[in-house]
């Protein structure tokens, strides 16, 4: 039944919910431990091998944390590992990418106005490209560049800019920014899985065997964790970007995404410095504001595809399937009368300047391409149009449902 679309939507919602929850846990733990590490204070009374301590108050109690630069003299009876937040975040994110951008690839992944690809080709590029960043980054970290952390991070930034541009040449704007976020998140989770956790296991095994652990393993883990700390905020922006057409729907969206990585560095530098010294460098906020002003200016570029361009574009096989159904003409008239005043390349409703989520519902190809979302948003639910904008009667909604049923019965 076509109402499998409803179940699929709820599956996507549930996986997204899990992804957000685990991401909050991972980000919270990451930010806390970086801040804790920077706030540690020396104390001559600390046990042998201890590097520093921190006293904190929270929830009505006092907490006394001691950090060992390498490891304590003996293996503690209870040891908490912080790893599943990272793994579950990546796994749920990968599942969500498959649900939305692979299964729904003809609608959300591929942009036929940019390049003519089969869905399977887009999926191969989508999945295969995620590993490139980790392989390059990991080799750089293992090379002599590890002695020059600033140069290493600049080279990583260059890789991110290239990938931002590359994704934008192939995928839809939403998919391009989402994949850049997934590309970066893969580096972060791979840091945990392939470097941080194995190095920590080596230290634990040495402790169990009565050997003195090598300090280099802790240093490697700390460097990778610090890199993750600076990449976190840009990834959050990229994951939220699909809700904001000004982020993904303009000609320079790949530059916008690149600049966001710089804002992540400036913001984290402020807070990391503040945790370490008690006061952050205020110039970082000025730089961040300037970058955001540039981003806002870049986002004001109008869509490059005009109504005439869209009207003349040949329908894809996916669009043709919906446009050829018996109920399409009536559904198309319904959508034009209830939705196109907002969902247009040049909206005419109120003071609206851009179509919500860059969803256009003007040409037959537009409406056929968005069939699933029209069905979910305006057919079986009353999510669209907003009640304050246009009153859409039940008969009009049933026209949309009847059209989709026709497609289902083909």
C-alpha positions in Angstrom: 0.0 0.0 0.0 1.1 3.5 -0.6 0.5 4.3 3.0 3.8 2.6 3.6 5.0 6.2 2.9 3.4 7.1 6.3 5.3 4.2 8.1 8.5 5.2 6.3 8.1 8.8 7.4 7.7 7.6 11.0 10.7 5.3 10.7 12.8 8.3 9.5 11.4 10.4 12.3 12.4 7.8 14.9 15.9 7.3 13.5 16.3 11.1 13.4 15.2 11.3 17.1 17.7 8.7 18.0 20.4 10.5 16.1 19.7 13.8 17.8 19.6 12.2 21.3 22.9 10.4 20.8 24.5 13.4 19.2 23.6 15.5 22.2 25.2 12.9 24.5 28.4 12.7 22.4 28.7 16.5 22.0 28.0 17.0 25.7 30.6 14.5 26.8 33.2 15.8 24.3 32.7 19.5 25.3 32.8 18.5 29.0 36.0 16.6 28.9 37.8 19.2 26.8 36.7 21.9 29.2 37.7 19.7 32.2 41.1 19.0 30.7 41.7 22.7 30.2 40.6 23.6 33.7 42.8 21.2 35.6 45.0 22.7 38.3 48.3 21.4 39.7 48.5 20.3 43.3 51.6 19.0 45.1 49.4 16.7 47.2 48.1 14.7 44.2 49.0 11.0 43.9 52.1 9.9 41.9 51.4 10.2 38.2 48.5 12.6 38.6 48.6 15.6 36.3 46.0 17.9 37.8 42.7 18.2 39.6 39.4 20.1 39.3 36.7 20.8 41.8 33.2 21.3 40.5 29.7 21.7 42.0 26.6 20.5 40.3 23.2 19.2 41.3 23.7 19.9 45.0 27.0 18.0 45.2 30.8 18.6 44.9 32.9 16.6 42.4 36.6 16.1 42.7 38.2 15.0 39.5 41.9 13.9 39.2 43.6 13.3 35.8 46.6 11.0 35.3 48.7 12.1 32.4 49.4 8.5 31.5 47.6 6.1 33.9 47.3 5.4 37.6 49.6 3.0 39.3 47.1 0.2 39.2 44.0 -0.6 37.2 40.9 0.9 38.9 38.0 -1.5 39.8 35.5 0.5 37.8 36.3 2.2 34.5 33.7 4.0 32.4 34.3 4.0 28.6 32.9 6.9 26.6 32.5 5.5 23.1 28.9 4.4 22.5 27.7 8.0 22.2 30.0 8.4 19.1 29.3 5.1 17.6 25.5 5.3 18.0 25.5 8.9 16.6 27.3 7.8 13.4 25.3 4.6 12.9 22.0 6.3 13.4 23.2 9.1 11.1 24.2 6.6 8.4 20.8 4.9 8.7 19.1 8.3 8.3 21.2 9.1 5.3 20.2 5.8 3.7 16.5 6.3 4.5 16.2 9.8 3.2 19.0 10.2 0.6 19.3 6.7 -0.8 15.7 5.3 -0.7 14.4 8.8 -1.5 17.4 9.6 -3.8 15.5 10.6 -6.9 13.8 13.3 -4.9 16.4 14.4 -2.3 19.8 13.2 -3.5 20.1 13.8 -7.2 19.8 17.1 -9.0 19.2 16.5 -12.7 19.9 20.2 -13.5 23.5 19.6 -12.4 24.5 16.2 -13.7 22.7 13.2 -15.3 23.3 10.3 -13.0 21.4 7.1 -12.3 20.3 6.7 -8.7 22.7 3.8 -8.1 25.6 6.0 -9.2 24.6 8.7 -6.8 24.4 6.2 -4.0 27.9 4.9 -4.8 29.2 8.5 -4.7 27.3 9.2 -1.5 28.6 6.2 0.4 32.1 5.9 -1.1 33.0 9.6 -0.6 32.5 9.5 3.1 35.7 7.4 3.6 38.0 9.7 1.6 38.3 12.4 4.3 39.3 9.9 7.0 41.9 8.2 4.9 43.6 11.5 3.9 43.3 13.0 7.4 44.6 9.8 9.1 47.6 9.7 6.9 48.4 13.3 7.5 48.1 12.8 11.3 50.6 9.8 11.1 53.0 11.8 8.9 55.5 14.5 10.0 52.6 17.0 9.7 51.6 15.8 13.2 54.5 18.0 14.5 52.8 21.0 12.8 49.2 21.0 14.0 48.3 24.3 12.5 49.4 23.2 9.0 47.6 19.9 9.5 44.3 21.7 10.3 44.7 24.1 7.3 45.2 21.1 5.0 42.1 19.5 6.5 40.2 22.7 5.8 41.4 22.7 2.2 40.0 19.1 1.9 36.7 20.2 3.3 36.4 23.1 0.9 37.1 20.8 -2.1 34.5 18.3 -0.9 32.0 21.1 -0.3 32.5 22.2 -3.9 32.4 18.7 -5.3 29.2 17.7 -3.5 27.6 20.8 -4.8 28.4 19.8 -8.4 26.5 16.6 -8.1 23.8 16.6 -5.4 20.9 18.8 -4.5 21.8 21.7 -2.2 20.3 19.9 0.9 22.1 16.7 0.1 25.4 18.5 -0.6 25.6 20.2 2.8 24.3 17.1 4.6 27.0 14.9 3.0 29.7 17.4 3.9 28.5 17.1 7.5 28.5 13.3 7.3 31.9 13.4 5.7 33.2 15.4 8.7 31.4 13.3 11.2 32.9 10.1 9.7 36.4 11.6 10.4 35.3 12.3 14.0 33.8 8.8 14.7 36.8 7.1 13.0 39.1 9.1 15.3 37.3 7.5 18.2 37.1 4.0 16.7 40.5 3.6 15.1 42.7 5.8 17.3 41.3 7.0 20.6 39.8 3.7 21.8 42.6 1.4 20.6 45.2 3.6 22.3 43.3 3.6 25.5 42.9 -0.2 25.3 46.7 -0.5 25.0 47.1 1.5 28.2 44.6 -0.6 30.0 46.3 -3.8 28.9 49.6 -2.5 30.1 48.1 -1.7 33.5 46.6 -5.2 33.8 49.9 -6.8 32.9 51.8 -4.6 35.4 53.7 -2.7 32.7 54.2 1.1 32.7 52.1 2.5 29.8 53.8 4.6 27.1 52.7 8.2 27.4 52.5 8.5 23.5 49.2 6.7 23.4 47.5 9.3 25.6 49.0 12.1 23.6 47.6 10.7 20.3 44.2 10.2 21.8 44.2 13.8 23.1 45.2 15.3 19.8 42.4 13.4 17.9 39.9 14.4 20.6 40.9 18.1 20.3 40.4 17.9 16.5 36.9 16.5 17.1 36.2 19.4 19.4 36.9 22.0 16.7 34.8 20.1 14.1 31.7 19.6 16.2 30.0 23.0 15.7 30.2 23.0 11.9 28.8 19.5 11.7 25.8 20.6 13.8 25.2 23.6 11.5 25.4 21.3 8.4 22.9 18.8 9.9 20.5 21.7 10.6 21.0 23.3 7.2 18.4 21.3 5.4 15.7 23.4 7.2 17.0 26.7 5.9 17.1 27.4 2.1 19.4 30.3 2.6 22.0 27.9 3.7 21.7 25.2 1.0 19.6 26.8 -1.8 21.9 29.4 -3.3 24.7 29.4 -5.9 27.3 29.9 -3.2 26.1 27.3 -0.7 29.5 25.5 -0.9 31.3 28.7 0.1 28.8 29.2 3.0 29.5 25.7 4.2 33.3 26.3 4.0 33.1 29.5 6.0 31.0 27.8 8.7 34.1 25.7 9.5 36.0 28.9 10.2 33.2 30.1 12.6 33.5 26.7 14.4 37.2 27.3 15.0 36.7 30.9 16.3 33.9 30.0 18.6 35.6 26.9 20.1 38.9 28.8 20.4 37.1 31.4 22.6 35.6 28.8 24.9 38.7 26.6 25.1 40.8 29.6 25.9 38.3 30.7 28.5 38.3 27.3 30.2 42.1 27.3 30.2 42.8 30.9 31.4 39.5 32.2 32.8 39.0 34.7 30.0 38.5 34.2 26.2 39.8 36.3 23.4 37.0 38.7 22.5 38.3 39.2 19.0 37.0 35.8 18.1 33.4 37.0 18.3 34.1 39.9 16.0 35.6 37.5 13.5 32.6 35.2 13.8 30.2 38.1 13.3 32.1 39.2 10.2 32.0 35.7 8.8 28.3 35.4 9.4 27.7 38.8 7.6 29.6 37.4 4.6 27.5 34.2 4.8 24.3 36.2 4.9 25.4 38.3 1.9 26.3 35.2 -0.1 22.9 33.6 0.7 21.0 36.5 -0.9 21.9 35.3 -4.5 18.7 34.5 -6.3 18.1 30.9 -7.6 19.8 30.3 -10.9 16.9 28.3 -12.4 14.0 30.4 -13.6 10.4 29.3 -14.1 11.1 29.2 -17.8 14.1 26.9 -17.3 12.1 24.6 -15.1 9.1 24.5 -17.5 11.4 23.6 -20.4 13.3 20.9 -18.5 12.6 17.3 -19.5 10.8 15.2 -16.8 12.8 12.4 -15.2 11.3 8.9 -15.1 10.4 9.5 -11.5 8.5 12.7 -12.3 6.9 11.2 -15.4 5.4 8.4 -13.3 3.4 10.8 -11.3 2.7 13.3 -14.0 1.2 10.7 -16.3 -1.3 9.4 -13.6 -5.0 10.0 -14.3 -5.6 12.3 -11.3 -2.5 14.5 -11.9 -4.2 17.3 -13.7 -6.8 17.9 -10.9 -4.1 17.5 -8.2 -1.8 19.9 -10.1 -4.6 22.6 -10.2 -5.2 22.1 -6.5 -1.5 22.6 -5.7 -1.2 25.7 -7.9 -4.2 27.2 -6.2 -3.2 26.4 -2.6 0.6 26.1 -2.5 2.4 27.9 -5.4 2.0 31.4 -4.0 4.6 30.5 -1.4 6.4 27.6 -3.1 7.6 29.7 -6.1 10.9 30.8 -7.5 9.6 34.3 -6.9 6.9 34.0 -4.1 4.0 36.4 -4.2 2.6 35.7 -0.7 3.1 38.6 1.8 6.7 39.6 2.2 8.1 36.1 1.5 11.3 36.3 -0.5 12.2 32.5 -0.8 10.2 29.4 -1.1 10.1 27.4 2.2 12.9 24.8 2.2 13.4 25.7 -1.5 10.5 23.5 -2.5 9.0 24.8 -5.7 5.5 23.8 -6.7 4.9 25.7 -10.0 5.5 23.5 -13.0 4.2 20.0 -13.6 7.7 18.7 -13.0 7.9 20.5 -9.7 4.6 19.0 -8.4 5.4 15.5 -9.7 8.9 15.6 -8.1 7.4 16.5 -4.7 4.6 14.0 -4.9 5.5 12.1 -1.7 5.8 15.3 0.4 2.6 16.8 -1.1 0.8 13.6 -0.1 2.2 13.6 3.5 2.1 17.4 4.1 -1.3 18.3 2.4 -3.0 15.1 1.6 -3.3 12.9 4.7 -2.2 15.6 7.1 -3.0 19.3 7.5 0.6 20.4 8.0 0.4 22.5 4.8 -0.7 25.0 3.9 -0.4 26.9 7.2 -3.8 27.7 8.6 -3.0 31.4 8.7 -2.0 31.4 5.0 -4.6 29.5 3.0 -7.7 27.5 4.0 -7.5 24.2 2.0 -10.8 22.3 2.2 -11.1 18.6 2.6 -12.2 18.1 -1.0 -8.9 19.6 -2.3 -6.9 17.3 0.0 -8.8 14.2 -1.2 -7.9 15.3 -4.8 -4.3 14.9 -3.9 -4.9 11.5 -2.1 -6.9 10.3 -5.2 -3.9 11.2 -7.5 -1.5 9.3 -5.3 -3.8 6.3 -5.2 -3.9 6.3 -9.0 -0.1 6.1 -9.0 -0.2 3.3 -6.4 -2.6 1.3 -8.5 -0.6 1.6 -11.7 
